[in-house]
Amino acid sequence: MAQLICKDVTLGYENITLAKNLNFEVNKGDYLCIVGENGTGKSTLIKTILHLRRPLAGSIHYSDGLSDRDVGYLPQQTVVQKDFPASVYEIVVSGFQGKMGLRPFYSKEEREGARRAMKRLGIENLENMSYMELSGGQQQRVLLARALCAADKLLLLDEPATGLDPYGANEMYRTIKALNDEGISIIMITHDVQAALQFATHILHIGSTVFFGTREQYMQSREGLRYIRFHEEEEREAENV
C-alpha cells in the first residue's frame, strides 16, 4: 500500500507554473530519486509534500498510517548552517522538538534516541564536538541523524551530497541506501545521475515532460536516455577543460 500519493499535481507560485500533471506513489521501502534541470519544481515538490506549500492543483496525501510526524526532512545545507555554533548532540536531539509539545526538556527516551541515531550513522564519537569543526560529510551525517530523530518512516532529502567531494558524496549515498535497506522510504532530489541509477528503485523526472517509473524503465525512456546523454556530455567536457 502506498505511503504517499501524488495525484494530478501542478506546482508553482503566484502566476508561475513550474510543473504539472505529476502522478506518482511511494510505497514502504521505495527509494525515489527526483531528477531534472534547475527551476523545474523539484524543491517546491518536496515543500509541498511537507505541506509547507499548497499545490496549484491536484493533491498530495499520506496513506498507510503515515502522517507528518513520520516524515523527516534534510534540506540543502546553507553557509549559515555550516557555521552553526552547537555540539553534534545538541543538533541531533533537536530533531525531537516537533514531538515535545509544551515540554521544556527532552525526555530520557528522546536523549537515548538521539544517541541511537548517532550510532546508526557512525558519528557517536563526535557527540561533544562543535558542529562547525566537522567536515562537510560529517555535518551531513549529523543533519541526517537529526532528520531520523524527527521521523524514521520516510525521509525527504534535498541534494544531500551537495558540496561534498566524490568520496564524501559516495559515503553519503551508501549511508542513505543502508537506511533504505532497513525499511525507511527515501525521496531524494539529486543532480547525480549515476547515484540515481545505482541506488533508486524509482525515478521521477520533472522537466518539459514528466516521467515516473522504475529505474529500469527510466533507463529505456526518452526522458532518461536524453538526460543521461546530457550528463555524460557534461562530464566529458569537464574532463577536457
C-alpha positions in Angstrom: 0.0 0.0 0.0 1.3 3.5 -0.9 2.6 5.7 1.9 2.4 8.8 -0.3 0.1 9.5 -3.2 0.6 12.4 -5.6 -2.4 12.9 -8.0 -2.6 15.3 -10.9 -0.5 17.9 -9.1 0.5 21.3 -10.5 3.3 23.1 -8.7 4.2 26.8 -8.7 3.5 30.1 -7.0 1.6 33.2 -7.8 1.1 33.1 -11.6 4.1 30.9 -12.4 3.6 27.2 -13.1 6.8 25.1 -12.5 5.4 21.6 -13.2 2.1 20.0 -13.9 0.5 16.6 -14.3 2.6 14.9 -11.6 1.3 11.5 -10.7 3.3 9.1 -8.5 3.1 6.9 -5.4 5.7 5.9 -2.9 5.4 2.6 -1.2 7.1 1.4 2.0 10.8 0.7 1.3 10.9 2.6 -2.0 13.9 4.8 -3.0 12.6 7.5 -5.2 15.1 9.9 -6.9 13.7 13.1 -8.3 15.8 14.4 -11.2 15.6 17.2 -13.8 17.1 20.6 -14.6 17.1 23.5 -12.2 13.9 25.5 -11.9 11.6 22.6 -12.8 10.0 22.5 -9.3 11.8 19.7 -7.6 12.4 21.5 -4.3 8.9 23.0 -4.5 7.6 19.4 -4.7 9.4 18.5 -1.5 8.0 21.5 0.3 4.5 20.6 -1.0 4.9 17.0 0.3 5.8 18.6 3.7 2.7 20.7 3.5 4.8 23.9 3.6 3.2 24.9 0.2 -0.1 24.2 -1.4 -0.2 22.7 -4.9 -1.9 24.9 -7.5 -4.0 21.9 -8.5 -4.3 18.2 -7.5 -3.5 16.6 -4.2 -0.7 15.1 -2.2 -1.6 13.0 0.8 -0.1 10.4 3.1 -1.6 6.9 3.4 -0.9 3.5 5.0 -1.0 5.1 8.5 1.7 7.7 7.6 1.4 11.3 9.0 3.5 14.5 9.1 5.2 13.1 12.3 6.6 10.2 10.4 8.4 12.3 7.8 12.0 13.5 8.2 13.5 16.3 6.1 17.1 17.1 5.2 17.2 20.4 3.3 20.0 21.7 1.2 22.7 22.9 3.6 23.4 26.7 3.6 26.6 28.6 4.6 24.8 29.7 7.7 24.1 26.1 8.7 27.7 25.2 8.3 28.7 27.7 10.9 26.0 26.8 13.5 27.5 27.1 17.0 26.3 23.9 18.7 27.5 20.5 19.6 26.7 17.4 17.5 24.5 16.0 20.2 22.6 19.3 20.6 21.8 19.4 16.9 20.8 15.7 16.6 18.5 15.7 19.7 16.8 18.9 18.4 15.1 16.6 15.8 12.7 15.7 18.6 11.4 19.3 19.1 8.4 18.7 16.9 7.2 15.9 19.2 7.8 17.7 22.6 4.6 19.8 22.7 4.9 22.1 25.7 7.6 20.1 27.5 10.7 22.3 28.2 13.1 19.4 28.3 13.9 16.3 26.3 12.8 13.0 27.8 15.2 10.2 28.7 13.8 8.2 25.7 14.5 11.2 23.4 18.0 11.6 24.6 18.6 7.9 24.2 17.0 8.1 20.7 19.5 10.8 19.7 22.4 8.7 20.7 21.0 5.7 18.8 20.6 7.8 15.7 24.3 9.0 16.0 25.4 5.4 16.5 23.3 4.4 13.5 25.2 6.9 11.3 28.6 6.2 12.8 29.0 9.6 14.5 28.7 8.7 18.1 32.3 9.6 18.7 31.6 13.2 17.6 28.9 13.7 20.2 30.6 16.6 22.1 32.4 18.2 19.1 31.3 21.5 17.7 29.3 21.2 14.5 31.5 24.0 13.0 34.6 21.9 13.3 33.3 19.0 11.3 34.0 18.1 7.7 31.2 18.6 5.2 30.5 14.9 5.1 30.3 14.7 8.9 28.0 17.7 9.0 25.6 16.0 6.6 25.6 12.8 8.7 24.7 15.0 11.8 21.8 16.6 9.9 20.7 13.2 8.7 20.7 11.8 12.3 18.6 14.8 13.3 16.1 14.0 10.5 15.9 10.4 11.8 15.0 11.7 15.3 12.2 13.7 13.7 10.9 10.7 11.9 12.1 7.3 10.7 9.5 6.0 8.2 10.0 8.4 5.3 13.0 10.7 4.6 12.9 13.6 2.2 16.4 14.6 1.1 17.2 17.7 -1.0 20.6 17.3 -2.7 22.2 15.6 0.4 25.6 15.4 -1.3 25.9 19.0 -2.5 29.4 20.4 -1.7 30.9 17.1 -0.8 34.0 15.7 -2.5 33.5 12.4 -4.5 34.5 10.2 -1.6 32.2 12.1 0.8 29.3 12.0 -1.7 29.7 8.3 -2.2 29.7 7.6 1.5 26.6 9.7 2.0 24.8 7.8 -0.8 25.8 4.5 0.7 24.6 5.6 4.2 21.2 6.6 2.7 21.0 3.3 0.9 21.7 1.4 4.2 18.8 3.3 5.8 16.6 2.3 2.9 17.7 -1.3 3.3 16.4 -1.1 6.9 12.9 -0.3 5.6 12.9 3.6 5.5 11.4 5.0 2.4 13.5 7.6 0.7 12.6 10.5 -1.6 15.8 12.3 -2.8 16.4 15.2 -5.1 19.7 14.8 -6.9 21.6 16.0 -9.9 23.9 13.0 -9.7 22.5 10.7 -12.4 24.9 7.9 -11.6 23.8 7.9 -7.9 20.1 7.8 -9.1 20.8 4.9 -11.5 22.8 3.0 -8.8 20.5 3.3 -5.8 17.0 4.3 -6.8 14.1 1.8 -7.1 12.0 4.5 -8.9 12.7 7.8 -10.7 10.6 10.9 -11.1 11.9 13.1 -13.9 10.5 16.7 -13.9 11.0 18.9 -17.0 9.3 19.7 -20.3 7.8 16.3 -19.9 7.3 14.2 -16.8 8.3 10.6 -16.3 7.6 8.3 -13.3 8.6 4.6 -13.2 11.2 2.1 -12.1 14.9 2.8 -12.6 15.0 0.2 -15.4 12.0 1.8 -17.2 13.7 5.2 -16.9 16.9 4.0 -18.5 14.9 3.0 -21.5 12.7 6.0 -21.7 13.0 9.0 -23.9 13.5 11.3 -20.9 16.0 9.0 -19.3 18.1 8.5 -22.4 18.2 12.2 -23.2 19.1 13.2 -19.6 21.8 10.5 -19.2 23.3 11.5 -22.5 23.3 15.2 -21.5 25.2 14.5 -18.3 27.7 12.2 -20.0 28.5 15.0 -22.4 28.9 17.5 -19.5 31.3 15.1 -17.8 33.4 14.7 -21.0 33.6 18.5 -21.4 34.7 18.9 -17.8 37.4 16.3 -18.2 38.7 18.2 -21.3 38.9 21.5 -19.5 
